[in-house]
Amino acid sequence: MNAIQLMKRRVRECEMDGVSVLCCAEAILGGLADFSDQPGRFAIRTSDGQLASVLAPLTSEMVTSIIGFTELGCNGALYNAAAVFQYGRVAGLCRKIHPALRRSVYSPGSETPVFRAGELTFGVVICNDSNYPELARRMAVQGASALFIPTNNSLPNQRASLKVNAAARSRDVALATENRLWVIRADMAGCNGNLTCFGCSQIIDPQGNVVQRAGIGQEDLLVANIPLKKVGE
């Protein structure tokens, strides 16, 4: 519930600043199951309203929130997922298609949906999925003008490295320029027991320019104005 309270504060900040979409980090609810000795402990069902109940404190009439969590599927499988939460309801889900570089307790997703927040059409890819450019291309073809990337680059302390940040930031620029998209990545930042994440949150415009970037290891709220595409663009 600490994460819910943090996100609630951010939602209220967004309301005050006129921000319409808030993207939070991957697995911000409950953490990554791959790092847990009880992988399903914090898994949340989506089929019976449990997720909407958990996210109810984030209800807003103007802010769409993208929330990373572990989903408990109807078949008992776990999915690394992100919920699009609008007006007090779960408007859609995205499941990570490539759960890990090596192995994972998560089952893979298969779909690349796009979503709308007002007149903005956007896609969501979760962390490692940003290394597969065909996913972003599918969303761009469906009309997305922004790509949100909930990320959790937490690693065991002895393996944490700024090289992970550099790779993610280079990938964001490539995704933006190749698809003429705004790319918004939201990463964890700081230390949590045996895990460290330096954080690579940033906002890149379709020309590959860095519009906003968080400091190393620093918690921040990055904001940018995304111009809407005109008809025919």
Backbone hydrogen bonds, N-H to C=O, Kabsch-Sander energy under -0.5 kcal/mol:
donor,donor_aa,acceptor,acceptor_aa,energy
5,Q,1,M,-2.2
6,L,2,N,-2.2
7,M,3,A,-2.7
8,K,4,I,-2.5
9,R,5,Q,-2.0
10,R,6,L,-1.9
11,V,7,M,-2.8
12,R,8,K,-2.2
13,E,9,R,-2.1
14,C,10,R,-2.7
15,E,11,V,-2.3
16,M,12,R,-2.0
17,D,13,E,-2.0
18,G,14,C,-0.9
18,G,15,E,-0.6
19,V,14,C,-2.6
22,L,64,T,-3.0
23,C,21,V,-0.5
24,C,22,L,-0.6
24,C,66,I,-2.4
26,E,151,T,-0.8
26,E,186,A,-0.5
28,I,25,A,-1.3
29,L,68,G,-2.0
30,G,28,I,-0.8
31,G,27,A,-1.5
35,F,32,L,-1.5
36,S,33,A,-1.8
41,R,38,Q,-2.4
43,A,40,G,-1.1
44,I,70,T,-2.7
46,T,72,L,-0.5
51,L,45,R,-1.4
53,S,49,G,-1.9
54,V,50,Q,-2.2
55,L,51,L,-2.3
56,A,52,A,-0.6
56,A,53,S,-0.7
58,L,55,L,-2.5
59,T,56,A,-2.0
64,T,20,S,-3.1
64,T,62,M,-0.5
65,S,63,V,-0.5
65,S,85,F,-2.2
66,I,22,L,-2.8
67,I,65,S,-0.6
67,I,83,A,-2.4
68,G,25,A,-0.9
69,F,81,A,-2.5
70,T,29,L,-0.5
71,E,69,F,-0.6
71,E,79,Y,-3.0
72,L,44,I,-2.2
73,G,71,E,-0.8
73,G,77,A,-3.3
76,G,73,G,-2.0
79,Y,71,E,-2.2
81,A,69,F,-2.4
81,A,79,Y,-0.9
82,A,94,C,-2.3
83,A,67,I,-2.8
84,V,92,G,-2.7
85,F,65,S,-3.1
85,F,83,A,-0.7
86,Q,84,V,-0.6
86,Q,89,R,-2.6
87,Y,60,S,-0.9
89,R,86,Q,-2.0
91,A,84,V,-2.6
91,A,89,R,-0.9
92,G,84,V,-1.0
94,C,82,A,-2.2
96,K,80,N,-3.3
107,S,78,L,-3.3
109,G,96,K,-2.4
115,F,122,F,-3.1
117,A,120,L,-2.4
120,L,117,A,-1.9
121,T,119,E,-0.5
122,F,115,F,-2.6
123,G,146,A,-2.3
124,V,113,P,-0.6
125,V,148,F,-2.1
127,C,125,V,-0.7
127,C,150,P,-1.9
129,D,126,I,-2.5
130,S,127,C,-2.5
131,N,128,N,-2.0
132,Y,129,D,-1.7
135,L,132,Y,-2.0
136,A,132,Y,-0.6
137,R,133,P,-2.0
138,R,134,E,-2.0
139,M,135,L,-1.5
140,A,136,A,-2.4
141,V,137,R,-2.3
142,Q,138,R,-1.2
143,G,140,A,-1.7
144,A,139,M,-2.4
145,S,121,T,-2.6
146,A,121,T,-0.8
147,L,182,W,-3.1
148,F,123,G,-2.7
149,I,184,I,-3.1
151,T,186,A,-3.1
155,L,196,T,-2.2
157,N,194,N,-2.4
159,R,156,P,-2.7
160,A,156,P,-1.2
164,V,161,S,-1.1
165,N,161,S,-0.6
166,A,162,L,-2.2
167,A,163,K,-2.2
168,A,164,V,-2.1
169,R,165,N,-2.6
170,S,166,A,-2.0
171,R,167,A,-2.1
172,D,168,A,-2.2
173,V,169,R,-1.6
174,A,170,S,-2.0
175,L,171,R,-2.6
176,A,172,D,-2.3
177,T,173,V,-2.4
178,E,174,A,-2.5
179,N,175,L,-1.4
180,R,176,A,-1.1
181,L,176,A,-1.6
182,W,145,S,-2.0
183,V,204,I,-2.4
184,I,147,L,-2.8
185,R,183,V,-0.5
185,R,202,Q,-2.5
186,A,149,I,-1.9
187,D,185,R,-0.5
190,G,197,C,-3.1
192,N,195,L,-2.8
195,L,192,N,-1.6
196,T,155,L,-2.7
197,C,190,G,-2.6
202,Q,185,R,-1.5
203,I,212,Q,-2.7
204,I,183,V,-2.9
205,D,209,N,-2.3
208,G,205,D,-2.5
211,V,203,I,-2.7
211,V,209,N,-0.8
212,Q,203,I,-1.3
214,A,201,S,-2.3
217,G,198,F,-4.5
218,Q,215,G,-2.0
222,L,220,D,-0.5
226,I,224,A,-0.6
233,E,230,K,-2.3
